[in-house]
Amino acid sequence: MPIIEVDNLSREFQIMEPVGRFRRRKKAVHAVRGIDFTVEPGEAVGYIGANGAGKSTTIKMLTGVLVPSSGRVTVCGFNPVPQRKALARKIGVVFGQRSQLWWDLPLQDSYPILGAMHRMSEADWRPRFRDLADQMDLGEFLTTPVRQLSLGQRMRGEVAAALLHRPELVILDEPTIGLDMISKEKLRQFLDAERRDNGTTLLLTTHDMSDIQRLCQRVLVVDDGAIAYDGPLTGLAEVTGAVRTMVVDLAAPVHSAALFSLPNGAVHEGIEADGIRHSVTFDPRRLSAATVLAAISSTAEVADLSLHEPDIEHLVRQLYGRARR
Amino acid sequence: MRAYWELAKSSFRRHSTYRTAAVAGAFTNSVFGLIRASLLLSAITTAGGAIGGYSAMEAATYVWLGQALLAPLGLFGNTELAGRVKSGDIAVDLSRSVNLTASYWAQDLGRAAFDVLPRGLPPLIVGALVTGLAMPGTPGPYLLGFVSILAAISLNFLGFFAINLLSFWVLEIRGFWMLYMVLMNLLSGFLVPVTWFPDWLFDFARATPFPSMLQTPVDILAGRTDGAESLAMVCLQFLWLAVLLVVVQVMVRFGSRKLVVQGG
């Protein structure tokens, strides 16, 4: 049985729009329009889309915080809004921009409260908490009030809080927002291990492509309130014909692109810095970065290089453009 | 139930971290007690010894008990819930597996438990030293007074919670808040005892839950009412408690369907 079932789900908001100087007019904004998808237990699904695409609205309907305008949602067998409290014991939610910890108490004081809320006995939550604190390296700041934690420390505390009751499903709304590379990687490793070891289902929204690459086998792309793509990540790049970009800095200037004998599938895009910096795009399904680099090095000495992955916004834009055509 | 107990305990600890604020609050309560006591005493002297059944000493006791209970009873409320609706953090509250009203209620009881000693004792000590206090010598009034205080804390909580819940419908609750504060300050007997009101205002006050929020516990503690009368007043408090609880639950039920969570 699917853990999340969303059937023709819509949500619209009424906003007041000024008309002339005094009058206001009601206007309906369709944040989510008739989306369908299911998530099976144990899956890790990335839910991506541009700002304002309807991601957070969907998440709020899944957790029972927001009432759908129409359509049906079932999460862990519950109807989220009327069965919100029962559902909350089955799922863990992390809002990247909000905190579920008690702001003016030491970090460790939040967990007994959460354990009690989930009706776990001390013998049940305490070992789990120790385990989580261990894996997430919470030890050194457990006695620090939450308000004094750094963002990275707080997020680790938040994830531990969301996982304390061993939820079947963890919903993460932009969990890595504002985190540095190391904190991001730690968090991803932890979530990945949690899923592998306990079969926890993950649904996360993010703007960070590497979150998706590291954690998710499947992506749902939402655009303008509708699902624009549902499938594996590799497929997304294929569908959109996404290309990687290699930027090389040469030891000595080369002024003509024609001097490089680039393999088929690689395109020279431009020259900057008086012939020092060259950018080349290539299709990752046909060429490896090594092949492209070898081709360039055979002509000129490469001093430095960087590789750029297609970003989510770019992929989504491509996808959306394709759907419109 | 354990969750609410943990919430109450955590709230007690949260408030106990702000000790300077407690000291400043107790100081303010005592200073205002001096001002209020001197105003009432001069009015009583001018009136010739007593007003509405209050002698000078009884009026002073009424002021000091009021000042001592001000903070524990939560007579100034807080706008925490409305603030969380405004910021969208209400989404976190609603994602927890607890009843919204009960979780805030438990936290308010924890706050009150902390406020009793550091906010309650100083005004009473100042009062005992400056004007003297007329307190009953039997345990009855204190026992019933304790129950009455618990009921009054809950009533004040529910009253302010209802005003906060209006934020599910309107973005800015300041107007409702001001109106509530004015009504509550007057009708709860915080400014002067409700028995000093002209008849029509006295009758009006008695038809509202406001006297149950302050006047009742103060009168019971001061031993102004006998046992049976005190018991009846506590029963009335519980009646109002039931009424406000229904109002608040209906508001939560309809409001959370109406609620639009702000921000992403």
Interface residues (C-beta under 8 A of the other chain):
Chain A: F13 N51 K55 S56 K60 T63 G64 V65 L66 V67 V81 R84 K85 A86 A88 R89 V93 F95 Q97 R98 S99 Q100 W102 D104 L105 D109 P112 I113 A116 M117 H118 R119 P145 D173 E174
Chain B: R2 A3 W5 E6 L7 S10 R13 R14 T17 G88 D89 I90 A91 V92 L94 S95 R96 S97 V98 N99 R257 L259 V260 V261 G263 G264
